[in-house]
């Protein structure tokens, strides 16, 4: 989680203080804007920089125009906003901030160009101090969503022979994420960069804080910091004084030692809060910022992934930022709903998709204990594109912006620089080497990799870039694009010999719908495929994780059923409206990290109770990771739905198999349905069992058990 400034009260605060605001403030500019497409390219010459033209319609930002009437529009769209700046905030340092605008943007404030940005999924800011005025102000934003040969994402020229070089998700032009105005007086905190280290029963955290002097004279500051544990207790403080030249910057570091830290773990995240405050010589608060931090140690040793010195094998699925109601301009509610569903699907690892994610996604991964491999959207580019001198500076800038936003999050396992591009060729190798060196200098200690498809389709091809990646990510669609389903076993054996020192993450696998006749048969094939492929991956200990493609069907004009030129790709375990397919249940059951079996206690008069064995998955299975902080609850109902007995959630130690017992006072001479749930720290069901006891009575018809609902020992007669 990240906060900048005082998260506002802004207009009330500023007006009440009459020009003496005590800290950097934030004015939310989301909500009502106006929008119009510029199909004739007339916006600049027609004076749209000063206000909306005739025909501009009301929209709500965040917004993409590629829903509804302008779904297929590619070109320049204009957004317009009028806001009032209070008198007391006008002689300050004022910045206009965008969380993400897709793709190339030019921003005008009161008719004057304030700046520009290229890249659709990362935040940026513009100094508009000299452009704003007391009272009414106007913003105009011109955004071009068209790809090119050297844009990121851009035309997928590896697919040139197909005649369709679009990347595989929709080009959602627009203001996709939040917009806000920040106002500072005297100085501001631009960023804090947090590093942490574990040793025995102690953790150290160091925050490097970038302080900027926004005045025209040298200023003295006092920087204070505090760290709070997951229970809200302050466990460390630090402070430093500094002087910064006019319009200059400084990056002091503050350090903390935390004894016996609560650890961030897979599926069991414990988060600390590190807050910094900037004050002037008189003690006046100028700015403040808070980030979360998770103490954890992540290593790759002997081709295995270790979290806090425990070997883990993880599984998960990707999720596009896409829905029929919001496109990529997602609300926090959609993100939370989807991530709660991902938690129910036992996701502990994801890329999460081909482009940088918003803070809400990063926060969810932190909270739920999910490891991420964020990626910049270089998708299916050929060698000529990777070697284009225009591409590398843009790729570095996008990576810089992504790391600036995501680098403090404990959920980030590694950075990925591209997907299914010509990394095996000299131009691709040079590109990867340059990007890896750049990332290592910017974020030392974090792994660097990329997602490759050649390693599964043509594993014999030279692949020096794969050898230089910190671990290998393979998009492996055995059963469809990569070859027959039965080829996965010999391929894994070939990989083992070709890359004997590399851990493998299956970065994509699954069943694309068009390989079947219709969605129903496609999902049946999807279930069979995921079960078979997971079984093959599980046998090889060097496979550290497997990521299924995808959670939901998503908007594209690639990989569609015959005759479709655009639509929703049939690839998910839920459809675009989040309606579950049979593959949802198949994935959920296959990826539990525990097993539950139930036996019954029968005495005079009928059923008296049960005994359940709850066992964590054996070490080395896929998935397997320590189950920490789990709780268990149960409820038994009779054949009329009345509660026979139940328990509240209670702690359960799953460091080893555990026994759960339940009983009720009055025996039941009839059907009893038992539901036993094992819950994570965040209350999500990590596994359990639904079992039904049906007493045998002479002369009664035999009861056919439902294997999906009964345990391996459903009844004692």
C-alpha positions in Angstrom: 0.0 0.0 0.0 1.2 3.5 -0.8 0.0 6.9 0.3 1.3 10.3 -0.8 0.6 13.5 1.2 -2.5 13.9 3.3 -5.3 11.9 1.6 -7.5 14.6 1.5 -10.1 16.5 3.0 -8.4 18.9 0.5 -10.7 21.7 -0.3 -12.1 21.9 3.2 -8.6 21.8 4.7 -7.1 24.4 2.3 -10.0 26.9 2.7 -10.1 26.5 6.4 -6.4 27.1 6.8 -6.5 30.2 4.5 -3.3 29.4 2.7 -1.4 27.7 5.5 -1.8 24.0 4.6 0.5 21.9 6.8 1.5 19.2 4.3 1.5 18.2 0.7 -2.1 17.8 -0.3 -3.9 15.8 -2.9 -7.0 16.8 -4.9 -8.8 13.9 -6.5 -9.6 14.6 -10.2 -11.4 11.4 -10.9 -15.1 11.4 -11.8 -16.8 13.7 -14.2 -14.8 14.5 -17.4 -15.9 15.1 -21.0 -14.6 13.1 -24.0 -14.6 13.1 -27.7 -12.8 11.2 -30.4 -10.7 13.1 -33.0 -11.1 11.0 -36.1 -10.1 13.9 -38.4 -7.1 15.0 -36.4 -8.4 18.5 -35.9 -8.2 18.9 -32.2 -5.0 21.0 -32.0 -5.9 23.3 -34.9 -9.5 23.6 -33.7 -8.5 24.8 -30.3 -9.5 21.8 -28.2 -6.6 22.5 -25.9 -8.6 25.2 -24.2 -11.9 23.3 -23.7 -14.3 20.6 -25.0 -15.7 21.0 -28.5 -19.2 20.5 -29.5 -20.2 16.8 -29.3 -18.0 16.0 -26.3 -19.9 13.6 -24.0 -19.8 13.1 -20.3 -17.7 10.2 -19.0 -16.4 9.0 -15.7 -12.7 8.7 -15.2 -11.0 6.2 -14.9 -12.3 5.5 -18.4 -11.6 3.8 -21.7 -13.3 4.8 -24.9 -13.0 1.3 -26.3 -16.2 0.2 -24.8 -19.6 1.0 -26.3 -19.9 3.2 -29.3 -16.2 3.7 -29.8 -15.1 0.2 -29.1 -13.3 -0.1 -32.4 -11.9 3.4 -32.6 -8.1 3.6 -33.0 -6.6 7.1 -33.0 -6.6 10.2 -30.8 -9.2 10.7 -28.1 -9.5 13.9 -26.1 -10.5 14.3 -22.4 -11.5 17.6 -20.7 -11.8 18.6 -17.1 -12.5 21.9 -15.3 -11.5 22.2 -11.7 -11.3 25.0 -9.1 -8.0 25.6 -7.3 -8.6 27.4 -4.0 -6.8 30.8 -3.5 -4.7 29.4 -0.7 -3.0 26.8 -2.8 -1.9 28.8 -5.8 1.5 30.0 -4.8 2.7 26.5 -4.2 4.4 23.7 -6.1 1.6 22.0 -8.0 1.8 18.7 -9.9 -0.7 17.0 -12.1 -0.5 13.2 -11.7 -1.8 10.4 -13.9 -1.9 6.7 -12.7 -2.0 5.5 -16.3 -3.0 6.9 -19.7 -3.0 4.6 -22.8 -0.9 5.1 -24.8 0.8 8.3 -26.0 -0.5 11.4 -24.2 -0.1 15.1 -24.5 -1.4 17.2 -21.6 -2.6 20.8 -21.7 -3.4 23.1 -18.8 -5.2 26.3 -19.5 -4.3 25.9 -23.2 -0.6 25.5 -22.6 1.2 22.1 -23.2 2.4 20.9 -19.8 4.1 17.7 -21.0 3.8 14.3 -22.6 4.1 10.7 -21.8 4.5 7.4 -23.6 3.4 4.1 -22.1 0.0 3.0 -21.0 0.3 1.3 -17.6 2.6 3.4 -15.3 2.2 6.6 -13.3 3.8 10.0 -14.1 3.6 13.6 -13.0 3.9 17.0 -14.5 4.9 20.3 -12.8 2.1 22.7 -13.6 2.9 25.3 -10.9 3.3 28.1 -13.5 0.2 27.0 -15.5 -2.5 26.9 -12.8 -4.3 30.0 -11.4 -6.7 30.8 -8.6 -10.3 29.7 -9.4 -11.2 27.8 -12.5 -8.6 25.8 -14.5 -9.0 23.6 -17.5 -7.2 20.4 -18.4 -7.2 18.8 -21.9 -5.5 15.4 -22.5 -5.0 14.1 -26.1 -4.3 10.3 -26.1 -3.3 8.1 -29.0 -3.9 4.4 -28.6 -2.4 3.3 -31.9 0.6 0.9 -31.9 3.7 1.1 -33.9 6.8 -0.9 -34.7 8.7 0.6 -31.7 5.9 1.2 -29.2 5.5 -0.9 -26.1 3.1 -2.7 -26.6 3.5 -2.6 -30.4 2.8 -4.5 -33.5 3.6 -8.2 -32.9 5.9 -8.6 -35.9 6.8 -12.2 -35.1 3.3 -12.8 -36.3 3.7 -11.0 -39.6 3.1 -14.1 -41.7 -0.3 -14.5 -40.0 -1.6 -11.2 -41.4 -2.7 -10.2 -37.8 0.0 -8.4 -35.9 -2.2 -7.1 -33.0 -1.0 -7.9 -29.6 -3.3 -10.3 -27.7 -5.5 -7.9 -25.6 -7.6 -4.9 -26.4 -6.0 -1.5 -27.0 -8.0 0.3 -24.3 -7.3 4.0 -25.1 -8.1 6.4 -22.3 -7.3 7.6 -18.8 -7.2 4.1 -17.3 -6.2 4.9 -13.8 -6.6 7.7 -11.2 -5.9 11.4 -11.8 -5.0 13.8 -9.0 -3.4 17.2 -8.3 -0.7 17.4 -5.6 0.2 20.6 -3.9 3.5 21.0 -1.9 4.9 23.9 0.1 8.7 24.0 0.7 9.5 20.4 0.1 8.1 17.0 -0.8 8.9 13.3 -0.5 9.1 12.0 -4.1 9.7 8.4 -3.2 11.1 6.0 -0.6 13.0 2.9 -1.7 12.9 0.1 0.9 15.3 -2.8 1.2 15.2 -5.4 3.9 17.2 -8.4 5.0 16.7 -11.3 7.4 19.3 -12.9 9.7 18.4 -15.4 12.4 15.8 -13.7 14.6 16.4 -10.2 13.4 15.4 -8.1 10.4 16.9 -4.9 9.1 15.0 -2.4 6.9 16.6 0.6 5.1 14.6 3.3 3.4 16.2 5.6 1.0 14.0 8.7 0.8 14.2 11.1 -2.1 13.5 14.6 -0.8 13.0 17.5 -3.2 13.2 21.1 -2.4 10.6 22.9 -4.4 11.6 26.4 -3.2 14.0 28.9 -4.9 16.3 28.9 -1.8 18.2 26.4 0.2 16.2 24.8 3.0 16.8 22.7 6.1 14.6 19.7 6.8 14.0 17.1 9.5 13.1 13.7 8.2 11.5 11.3 10.7 10.4 7.7 10.2 8.6 5.0 12.1 7.9 1.3 11.5 4.8 -0.4 12.8 4.3 -4.2 13.2 1.3 -6.0 11.8 -0.5 -5.4 15.1 0.0 -1.6 14.8 2.8 -1.3 17.4 5.7 1.1 16.7 8.8 -1.1 16.8 11.4 1.4 15.5 12.0 5.0 14.9 14.7 7.0 13.1 15.4 10.6 12.1 17.9 12.7 10.2 18.4 16.4 9.4 19.5 17.6 6.0 20.0 20.7 3.9 18.9 20.7 0.2 19.9 23.4 -2.3 17.2 25.4 -4.1 15.3 23.3 -6.6 17.6 20.4 -5.6 17.2 16.9 -4.2 18.7 14.6 -1.6 18.4 10.9 -0.8 19.1 10.3 2.8 18.8 6.7 4.2 17.2 5.7 7.5 17.6 2.2 9.0 15.7 0.1 11.4 16.3 -3.2 13.3 13.4 -5.3 14.2 13.8 -8.2 16.6 11.9 -11.4 16.1 10.0 -10.1 13.0 6.7 -11.6 11.9 7.5 -12.9 8.5 5.7 -12.4 5.1 5.0 -15.9 3.8 3.3 -17.5 0.8 -0.4 -17.6 1.7 0.3 -16.1 5.1 1.4 -12.5 4.7 2.4 -10.3 7.7 2.8 -6.7 6.7 4.6 -3.8 8.5 4.1 -0.1 7.8 7.0 2.2 7.2 6.1 5.9 7.4 8.3 8.9 6.8 7.5 12.6 7.5 9.2 15.7 6.2 9.3 18.8 8.4 10.8 22.2 8.1 13.1 23.8 10.7 10.1 25.1 12.6 8.6 21.6 12.8 5.9 22.3 10.3 4.8 19.1 8.5 5.5 19.4 4.7 4.8 15.9 3.4 4.4 12.3 4.5 4.4 8.9 2.9 3.6 5.4 4.0 4.6 2.1 2.4 4.0 -1.5 3.5 6.9 -3.8 3.9 7.1 -7.6 4.3 10.1 -9.3 5.9 11.0 -12.4 3.8 14.0 -14.1 2.3 13.6 -15.5 -1.2 16.3 -17.7 -2.8 16.8 -20.1 -5.7 19.1 -22.9 -4.7 19.6 -26.2 -6.5 16.9 -25.3 -9.0 14.3 -24.9 -6.3 12.5 -21.8 -4.9 12.9 -21.1 -1.2 10.8 -18.7 0.8 12.2 -18.1 4.3 14.5 -21.1 4.0 11.6 -23.4 3.1 11.4 -25.0 -0.4 8.1 -24.2 -2.1 6.4 -25.2 -5.3 3.7 -22.7 -6.3 0.8 -22.5 -8.8 -1.5 -19.8 -10.0 -3.1 -18.1 -13.0 -2.9 -14.9 -14.9 -5.6 -12.3 -14.9 -6.1 -9.6 -17.6 -7.3 -6.2 -16.5 -10.5 -6.6 -18.6 -14.2 -6.8 -18.2 -17.2 -5.9 -20.4 -18.2 -3.2 -17.9 -14.9 -1.4 -17.4 -12.4 -2.6 -20.0 -8.9 -1.9 -18.5 -10.2 1.1 -16.5 -10.8 -1.1 -13.6 -12.4 0.0 -10.3 -11.0 -1.1 -6.9 -14.2 -3.2 -6.5 -13.5 -5.3 -9.6 -9.9 -5.9 -8.6 -10.9 -6.9 -5.1 -13.7 -9.3 -6.4 -11.3 -11.0 -8.8 -8.5 -11.3 -6.3 -10.8 -12.8 -3.7 -11.7 -15.3 -6.4 -8.1 -16.0 -7.1 -7.5 -16.6 -3.5 -10.4 -19.2 -3.5 -8.5 -20.8 -6.4 -5.4 -21.1 -4.3 -3.3 -18.8 -6.4 0.2 -18.3 -4.9 2.1 -17.3 -8.0 1.3 -15.2 -11.1 3.1 -13.0 -13.7 0.3 -11.5 -13.3 -0.1 -10.6 -17.0 1.9 -8.7 -19.7 1.8 -5.2 -18.4 2.5 -3.2 -15.1 -0.3 -3.5 -12.5 -2.0 -0.8 -10.5 -1.4 -0.4 -6.7 -4.6 -2.2 -5.9 -3.4 -5.4 -7.5 0.0 -5.1 -5.8 -1.7 -4.5 -2.5 -3.9 -7.6 -2.9 -0.9 -9.8 -3.7 0.9 -8.4 -0.6 -2.1 -9.1 1.6 -2.8 -12.6 0.3 0.9 -13.8 0.2 1.1 -14.2 -3.6 4.4 -14.0 -5.5 4.3 -11.9 -8.7 6.5 -11.6 -11.8 5.5 -8.2 -13.2 6.3 -7.6 -16.9 6.5 -4.7 -19.4 4.4 -5.3 -22.5 6.9 -6.3 -25.1 4.8 -9.0 -26.8 5.8 -11.2 -29.8 8.4 -8.7 -31.1 10.9 -9.8 -33.7 14.6 -9.3 -33.7 14.4 -6.1 -35.8 12.1 -4.5 -33.2 14.3 -5.6 -30.3 17.3 -4.2 -32.0 15.6 -0.9 -33.0 17.5 1.9 -31.2 14.2 3.5 -30.3 13.0 0.5 -28.2 15.6 0.1 -25.5 15.3 3.6 -24.0 11.5 3.3 -23.9 11.8 -0.2 -22.4 14.2 1.1 -19.7 11.9 4.0 -18.9 8.8 1.7 -18.6 10.8 -0.6 -16.4 12.0 2.3 -14.3 8.4 3.5 -13.8 7.2 0.0 -13.0 9.9 -0.6 -10.4 9.3 2.8 -8.8 5.6 1.9 -8.3 6.0 -1.8 -7.4 9.6 -2.2 -6.1 8.7 -2.0 -2.4 6.1 -4.7 -2.5 7.1 -7.9 -0.9 5.0 -9.9 -3.4 7.4 -9.1 -6.3 9.6 -12.1 -7.0 11.2 -11.0 -10.2 10.9 -8.6 -13.1 10.1 -9.9 -16.7 11.3 -7.9 -19.7 9.3 -9.4 -22.5 7.0 -12.2 -23.7 7.5 -14.6 -26.7 9.9 -12.4 -28.5 13.1 -13.1 -30.5 15.4 -13.5 -27.5 17.3 -16.4 -29.1 18.6 -14.1 -31.9 21.6 -11.7 -31.5 19.5 -8.6 -31.4 17.2 -10.1 -28.8 20.2 -11.3 -26.7 21.7 -7.8 -26.7 18.3 -6.3 -25.7 18.0 -8.8 -22.8 21.5 -8.2 -21.6 21.0 -4.4 -21.6 17.7 -4.7 -19.7 19.1 -7.1 -17.1 22.1 -4.9 -16.4 19.8 -1.9 -16.1 17.5 -3.7 -13.7 20.3 -5.1 -11.6 21.7 -1.6 -11.1 18.2 -0.2 -10.3 17.0 -3.0 -8.0 19.9 -5.2 -7.0 19.0 -8.6 -5.6 15.7 -9.0 -7.5 15.6 -11.8 -10.1 15.3 -10.9 -13.8 13.8 -13.2 -16.5 11.4 -13.2 -19.4 8.6 -15.5 -20.8 9.7 -17.6 -23.8 7.8 -19.9 -26.1 10.6 -21.1 -28.3 12.0 -23.2 -25.4 8.9 -25.4 -25.6 8.1 -25.2 -29.4 11.7 -25.6 -30.6 13.8 -26.4 -27.5 16.9 -27.2 -29.6 17.3 -23.6 -30.8 20.3 -21.6 -29.3 19.1 -19.8 -26.2 21.9 -17.9 -24.5 19.5 -15.4 -23.1 17.7 -18.2 -21.3 21.0 -19.3 -19.8 21.6 -15.7 -18.5 18.1 -15.3 -17.0 18.0 -15.9 -13.3 15.4 -18.6 -13.9 13.5 -19.7 -17.0 9.9 -19.0 -17.8 8.4 -21.2 -20.5 5.0 -20.7 -22.2 4.2 -24.4 -22.7 0.9 -25.2 -24.4 1.3 -29.0 -24.9 -1.9 -30.3 -26.4 -2.1 -27.3 -28.7 0.5 -24.8 -29.9 3.6 -26.5 -28.4 2.8 -30.0 -29.7 0.8 -33.0 -28.6 -0.2 -33.4 -24.9 2.0 -36.5 -24.6 5.1 -34.4 -25.7 5.3 -32.6 -22.4 7.2 -35.5 -20.6 10.0 -35.8 -23.2 10.2 -32.0 -23.4 10.7 -31.7 -19.7 13.4 -34.4 -19.8 15.1 -32.5 -22.7 14.9 -29.3 -20.7 16.5 -31.0 -17.7 19.5 -32.0 -19.8 19.7 -28.8 -21.8 19.5 -26.5 -18.7 20.8 -28.6 -15.8 21.3 -25.5 -13.5 18.1 -23.7 -14.2 14.8 -23.6 -12.3 11.8 -23.7 -14.6 8.5 -21.7 -14.1 5.8 -22.7 -16.5 4.7 -19.1 -17.2 1.7 -20.1 -19.3 -0.2 -23.4 -20.0 -3.8 -24.1 -20.7 -6.3 -24.9 -23.4 -7.3 -22.2 -26.0 -10.9 -22.6 -27.0 -10.5 -22.5 -30.8 -8.8 -25.9 -30.7 -12.2 -27.3 -29.9 -15.5 -27.1 -31.7 -17.3 -25.0 -29.1 -16.9 -23.5 -25.6 -18.5 -26.6 -23.9 -16.1 -29.1 -25.5 -13.2 -26.6 -25.1 -13.7 -26.5 -21.3 -13.9 -30.3 -21.1 -10.6 -30.4 -22.9 -9.3 -27.7 -20.6 -10.0 -29.8 -17.6 -8.3 -32.9 -19.1 -5.3 -30.8 -20.2 -4.7 -29.0 -16.9 -4.9 -32.3 -15.0 -2.5 -34.1 -17.3 0.0 -31.2 -17.6 0.1 -30.6 -13.9 0.8 -34.2 -13.3 3.8 -34.0 -15.6 5.1 -30.8 -14.1 4.8 -32.2 -10.6 7.1 -35.1 -11.4 10.0 -32.8 -12.1 11.4 -31.1 -9.0 13.1 -28.4 -11.1 9.6 -27.0 -12.0 9.3 -24.4 -9.2 5.8 -23.3 -10.3 3.1 -23.4 -12.9 0.9 -20.5 -14.1 -2.4 -21.3 -15.9 -3.6 -19.0 -18.7 -6.0 -17.5 -17.7 -8.4 -16.6 -15.0 -11.1 -15.0 -17.2 -11.9 -14.7 -20.9 -10.7 -11.4 -22.2 -11.3 -9.0 -25.1 -9.0 -9.5 -28.1 -8.9 -9.9 -31.9 -6.6 -12.9 -31.7 -7.1 -16.5 -30.8 -10.8 -16.4 -31.5 -13.2 -19.0 -32.9 -13.2 -19.2 -36.7 -15.0 -16.3 -38.4 -14.6 -13.8 -35.5 -12.5 -10.7 -35.9 -12.9 -9.5 -32.4 -14.5 -10.9 -29.2 -13.6 -12.6 -26.0 -10.9 -15.2 -26.0 -12.1 -18.5 -24.6 -9.2 -19.3 -22.3 -10.4 -18.8 -18.8 -11.9 -20.8 -16.0 -14.6 -18.1 -15.8 -16.1 -16.2 -18.7 -15.8 -12.5 -19.2 -18.7 -11.9 -16.8 -17.0 -14.1 -14.1 -19.4 -17.0 -14.5 -17.7 -20.2 -13.5 -17.0 -23.0 -16.0 -16.4 -26.6 -14.9 -12.7 -26.0 -15.2 -12.9 -23.6 -12.2 -13.8 -26.5 -9.9 -11.2 -28.8 -11.5 -8.5 -26.2 -10.9 -9.6 -25.4 -7.4 -9.6 -29.1 -6.3 -6.3 -29.9 -8.0 -4.4 -26.9 -6.4 -5.3 -27.3 -2.8 -2.2 -27.6 -0.6 -3.9 -30.0 1.8 -6.0 -33.1 2.0 -9.0 -33.9 4.3 -10.5 -37.3 5.0 -13.5 -38.0 7.3 -14.6 -41.0 9.3 -17.8 -41.3 11.3 -18.5 -42.1 15.0 -21.6 -44.2 15.2 -23.1 -45.5 18.5 -26.4 -46.5 19.9 -29.2 -44.4 18.4 -27.2 -43.2 15.4 -24.4 -40.9 14.3 -22.7 -39.1 17.2 -19.8 -37.3 15.6 -16.8 -37.5 13.3 -13.0 -37.5 13.1 -11.2 -35.7 10.3 -7.6 -35.9 9.3 -6.2 -32.6 7.8 -2.9 -33.2 6.1 -0.7 -30.6 4.3 0.5 -31.7 0.9 3.7 -33.7 1.0 6.9 -31.7 0.5 7.7 -31.6 -3.2 4.2 -31.9 -4.5 2.8 -29.2 -6.8 1.7 -27.0 -5.1 3.4 -27.3 -1.7 4.2 -24.6 0.8 4.0 -24.2 4.6 0.4 -23.7 5.8 0.7 -21.0 8.4 -2.0 -19.4 10.5 -4.8 -21.7 9.3 -8.1 -22.0 11.1 -10.8 -24.7 10.9 -14.5 -24.7 11.3 -17.3 -27.3 10.7 -21.0 -27.6 10.5 -23.3 -30.6 10.4 -26.9 -30.5 9.1 -29.5 -33.2 9.3 -31.7 -34.2 6.3 -34.1 -31.3 7.0 -31.3 -28.7 7.0 -31.3 -28.2 10.8 -28.0 -27.7 12.5 -26.9 -30.8 14.4 -23.6 -29.3 15.5 -21.0 -26.7 14.5 -17.8 -25.0 15.7 -16.4 -21.5 15.4 -13.2 -21.0 13.5 -10.3 -22.3 15.7 -6.6 -22.3 15.1 -5.0 -25.4 13.6 -1.3 -26.3 13.4 -0.6 -27.8 10.0 3.1 -28.2 10.4 2.1 -31.9 10.4 -1.1 -33.8 9.8 -3.8 -32.7 12.4 -6.9 -34.4 13.8 -10.2 -32.5 14.0 -13.0 -34.1 16.0 -16.6 -33.1 16.4 -19.6 -34.4 18.3 -23.1 -33.6 19.2 -25.2 -34.4 22.2 -28.1 -36.2 20.5 -27.4 -39.1 18.1 -28.9 -38.7 14.6 -30.7 -41.6 13.1 -30.7 -40.3 9.6 -28.7 -38.4 6.9 -26.1 -36.0 8.1 -24.2 -33.6 5.8 -20.9 -32.3 7.2 -19.0 -29.3 5.8 -15.4 -28.8 7.1 -13.5 -25.7 6.0 -9.9 -24.9 6.5 -9.3 -21.1 6.3 -6.3 -18.9 5.6 -5.3 -15.9 7.6 -7.5 -13.7 5.4 -10.5 -16.0 5.8 -10.3 -17.7 2.4 -11.1 -21.4 2.2 -7.7 -23.1 1.5 -9.4 -26.6 1.5 -11.8 -28.8 3.3 -14.4 -31.5 2.7 -18.1 -32.0 2.3 -19.1 -35.5 3.4 -22.5 -37.1 3.8 -23.4 -39.9 6.2 -26.3 -42.0 5.2 -27.2 -44.9 7.5 -27.8 -48.3 6.0 -31.3 -49.7 6.6 -32.3 -53.2 5.7 -34.5 -53.1 2.6 -33.6 -49.6 1.6 -32.3 -48.7 -1.8 -28.5 -48.4 -2.0 -27.4 -44.8 -2.0 -25.1 -43.9 -4.9 -22.3 -41.7 -3.6 -21.2 -38.6 -5.4 -17.4 -38.8 -5.6 -17.2 -35.0 -5.9 -19.0 -34.5 -2.6 -17.9 -37.5 -0.4 -14.6 -38.2 1.3 -12.7 -41.5 0.7 -14.4 -42.9 3.8 -18.0 -41.5 3.6 -19.8 -43.8 5.9 -19.5 -46.5 8.5 -22.5 -48.9 8.4 
